[in-house]
Amino acid sequence: MSLARLHTLNRKARQLGGDPILRRWLWERLLGRRPGGNSLASGRPPYLADYQPSPTPSTFASTAPNFQELPDSDPKGDLVLALPGETIRLSPGDEHALMMRDFVDTETLLGLHRFAWLPIIGNDIAPEWVAAMWRAWRGLHGAAARTGWPWHPYTAAERVINILDYAQRHGLPGPRDDTLKCLAGHGEVIETTLEYFGESNTGNHLANNGRGLFLLGLALGIERYADIGGRILIEEGARIFGPSGILREGSSHYHLLLTRNYASAWLAARTNGRPETAALEEITKRAIAGLPHLVLPGGMPLIGDISPDCPPGFLAGLLPGGNKDRGWTGTRTAQERDALAELTNQAGNPPVKQLEQDGWWRFDSGHWAALWHVAPDGWSHMPGHGHQDLGGFEIHFDGAPLFRDTGRGAYGQDGEAAAYVSARAHNTLMIDDAEPYPPNKPYYDAAFRRGIDGAPPVMTRNADGLNLTHRGFRRINGIDAVTRNWRFDANAMFLTDHINGKGRHGIARRLHTTWPVEPAPGGVIIEGAGRRFRLTCDGAVAIEKSKCWLAYGEAVPATVIDIGMTAALPLETLLTVEAI
């Protein structure tokens, strides 16, 4: 048995040992009380039943645009690549070794092979470097068996999109016919390895498989790929976004990323006069409409996972007040930017009730602005990019972030990557060191989940704040409902927690800030952005160091205000934050 396989088995054994809900599901499954769920094996979605995989068309070269070919001379000077989680400096000739290199973080490897760095560098990269990097990649991987991480369907889709987008603006790395043949082969790989895992197990990757096929088909004149890709984009757009137009997966950055993805497909469809244009426009418009709701005065909270595909700032031109001349929008033509601006004006704002039903609650009053993510089912959406953030929030005061959602800087199921998914890294409450809800699994059905928590969480709005009631801790002996109440007045926030139940339990409340924190009688003093705040609470206060993630692998120092106690239930606690 390989070391990698042994590591996987050990990790799964530890996971099973530490997850009583998973053990309960397995026991009920063995007794025949639970369905097995959808297969996790990849396949083709039902709506593509009439499309059978076929070899790459051989006629694309005659219909492909006459791309200008990049110079094939050796690059001059060094190249700095900002990969997910790691920055690398290359000298001419280093590109071949880089394309064979492995990395500690798989996302760093994928970012390299996706050419994810290419649109981010944009006009600042010498075309000789683009040609050299492509030659190195194609020579080592382009004619290989088309397996492994370099040919994962999401990676293949991202690479073909990034290369073609650059080629349409600056030129195609050559030789032309060899490159076009290689790019067309990407379509065959994507189509035959679509990331469809059943209706309840398929995430946003399938939509991006479709985007890769669609943009490839349009750029190279391969009608089959354009048809299949367009079909996937439209069908998945109806599934992965909620009624409000917000992505279901529990991440603000991923919603922004998928908004960009659909906007790019809509712009290409519009330019090419495609029949999918109207449907893609509607999906994009609804996704854009929800963006202002996610942006607080001090910026967009990075709730849930942060995608390694690109830094949040690269997509800021899609946000209200964002610079349209930089980042992704800055790489669009003037006509495309005008079309996006017009679509944004038409989008308006979705009804607040729909946004709340999809789990995104906002409160604005005077100095205060706050955003909560409350997963509609309580359990994080599966598959998805949400965290254990029920009852957590990000709060801004006078346009500056006071309490932050810390995001996550890496993927993984242990160590720091797992820690930033936990409620410990969110402004929420834990009982007996347990998360607000158990970890979700794609094979848990609704009846099983309701048997654990009894009912979904309930969030309501008052004139001066919000209330959240949930029973996610009901799995702990002696615990019933937990209610969090946020009340705001001109210069203060009052957070009251009601915990119903019996017995003595450990209660932990945490707040995360990037501002300096100092101990004070009855609590702490927080100071930043020219303001001071006094936090008072019942319970013992500890001040600990942490991180707040700005992008994948990029963080600034943060502070955790950890408020702990052991108390008999039922219990009511009060936390006050007052500007002084």
Sequence and secondary structure as in RCSB ss.txt:
>XXXX:A:sequence
MSLARLHTLNRKARQLGGDPILRRWLWERLLGRRPGGNSLASGRPPYLADYQPSPTPSTFASTAPNFQELPDSDP
KGDLVLALPGETIRLSPGDEHALMMRDFVDTETLLGLHRFAWLPIIGNDIAPEWVAAMWRAWRGLHGAAARTGWP
WHPYTAAERVINILDYAQRHGLPGPRDDTLKCLAGHGEVIETTLEYFGESNTGNHLANNGRGLFLLGLALGIERY
ADIGGRILIEEGARIFGPSGILREGSSHYHLLLTRNYASAWLAARTNGRPETAALEEITKRAIAGLPHLVLPGGM
PLIGDISPDCPPGFLAGLLPGGNKDRGWTGTRTAQERDALAELTNQAGNPPVKQLEQDGWWRFDSGHWAALWHVA
PDGWSHMPGHGHQDLGGFEIHFDGAPLFRDTGRGAYGQDGEAAAYVSARAHNTLMIDDAEPYPPNKPYYDAAFRR
GIDGAPPVMTRNADGLNLTHRGFRRINGIDAVTRNWRFDANAMFLTDHINGKGRHGIARRLHTTWPVEPAPGGVI
IEGAGRRFRLTCDGAVAIEKSKCWLAYGEAVPATVIDIGMTAALPLETLLTVEAI
>XXXX:A:secstr
  HHHHHHHHHHHHHHHT HHHHHHHHHHHTT S   S  S B  GGGTT       S HHHHS    B   S  
 S EEEEETTEEEEE TT HHHHTT   SSHHHHHHHHTTTHHHHHGGGS HHHHHHHHHHHIIIIITS S SGG
G HHHHHHHHHHHHHHHHHT B SSHHHHHHHHHHHHHHHHHT  B  TTT  THHHHHHHHHHHHHHHHT HHH
HHHHHHHHHHHHHHHB TTS BTTS HHHHHHHHHHHHHHHHHHHHTT TTHHHHHHHHHHHHHTHHHH BTTB 
   S   SSS GGGGGGGSTT  TTSHHHHTS HHHHHHHHHHHHHH    HHHHHHTTEEEEEETTEEEEEE  
TTSS  SSS   S TT  EEEETTEEEE     SS  SSHHHHHTTSGGGTTSEEETTB SS    TT  HHHHH
HHHSS  EEEEETTEEEEEE GGGGSTTEEEEEEEEEE SSEEEEEEEEEE SEEEEEEEEEESS EEEETTEEE
EEETTEEEEEEESSEEEEEEEEEEEETTEEEEEEEEEEEEEEESSEEEEEEEEE 
